[in-house]
């Protein structure tokens, strides 16, 4: 439902051409997950059939999607080989792969916010039946190029185009950090929906409080927010989303990483 705005808001707010950053109450669910009126214009197309014209509007990209599209090649260059320098993460992923295979190992495992697909690649090479989803079409294109034997698709973790109880496990490496705190439980509930009974979840995120913001990345103009979470905070979100058997593991950052504590959460859906 539309809302009223004060005089400071431009008159184009409802046309997706507003330069302000106020919430826009009539955005689609995919865009309201990021809660901003977008500065990018919507694309309009007109079709004529039987003398009747019809106008359709293509939604503008969110700041997050547009930002990752701009930096996708740079990001892939920096991070695609990163696990070679992270033995702690590799051990956790090895254990996760064995846990998934011990449960039968035939179901699909999906990485949400897969980026160029380095985590999906690592798990695929250890016998896991991987798929990947990312909000950024550019990331999906690069992931497909780098990992031609793994299916990737564009999607939003807050509104997954997947059936209930259809995925054996989910892994999210530093993608939950882009979800607003007030929306984290809802995103986890969506993940819980698509997991099969007994399905596993593996999250990695930056530890701490508050959030960070980038206006520039790899020389590109972006507007991307990164949330920091404490382990007990994420545990509470997982419990609220009906996950069970929550386990939290932490490590100090490697010297080449951004200097935040790294936190890993494991959980499962009830049988």
Secondary structure, 3 states (H helix, E strand, C coil): CCCCCCCCCCCCHHHCCCCCCCCCCCCCHHHHCCCCCCCCCCEEEEEEECCEEEEEEECCCCHHHHHHHHHHHHHHHHHCCHHHHCHHHHHHHHHHHHHHHHCCCCCCEEEECCCCCHHHHHHHCCCCCEEEEECCHHHHHHHHHHCCCCEEEECECCECCCCCCCEEEEEEECCHHHCCHHHHHHHHHHHHHHEEEEEEEEEEEEECCCEEEEEEECCEEEEEEEECECHHHHHHHHHHCCCEEEEEEEECCCCCCCCCEEEEEEEECCC
